[in-house]
Amino acid sequence: MSVSRGVEWGVLLGMRKVETVEQMPEEYRRVILKLLAAIASTEFASVEQHHPWINKGPTAEDRYIQAQIAADEAHQGFIDCRLLRSFGEEGQAEADDLLRRRMGEHPIDAFNVPFESWIDTITFCFTMDLVAWYHLRAMENSSFAPWAREMTTMVHEEKFHASFGARRVADVVRSADYARLCGGGRDDVQRAIDKWYPRALDTFGNSESRDPALGQRGASPDVQGRHRRPDPRPRARRPARGPGPQDLLVPRRVC
């Protein structure tokens, strides 16, 4: 992935991308800091959720990938802390708060919920990490150049997490052997979908917020609010032979 040096959209079209906080108009600075703090708040929180399951996966590959996911999330968290600190005292306070918070204190509800089982863990990856990949992709063309450059690694890491979750959810549904190793089956996956799918959509925020529109004007053309959140149902229900994730149902309360 290459990162352009010029802004290719919005009110800053044709200008060089912003390299430092000192170059930012106040409204732009406020929106970028809020977006960055929101995404950053999920990284160390996710490490906290994954950590108890690093050595509990049913296969050696599962345990290795859990360790890799935790390492990736920590890597992303430290990148976010460095970017936050470039915003001066306000950003420093946000970064310090990221490292202080524990489960139950995170601003996004989904990251205050512990994993209850291995199936719960992989379904989190299948749903929440897919949405996280979507959010990070929205920053690939950010007009804040240091953030856009970091997406060259972060987007690929998050895609790996989501694809692992999708593959293992499919394995539980399709493979009796893997389902036995996990101690569950399709019904357990469906319960986990019911748990995580609404929380995944909640990460798009309040539909009444002005921040997505402001973000699209200046921060990134792909910033999404709840009013433009993606619908993962076609992905989960695509036609395929045999049983698989396409047989799982979206919770009715969010349809």
Order of alpha helices (4+ residues) and beta strands (2+ residues): alpha-alpha-alpha-alpha-alpha-alpha-alpha-alpha-alpha-alpha
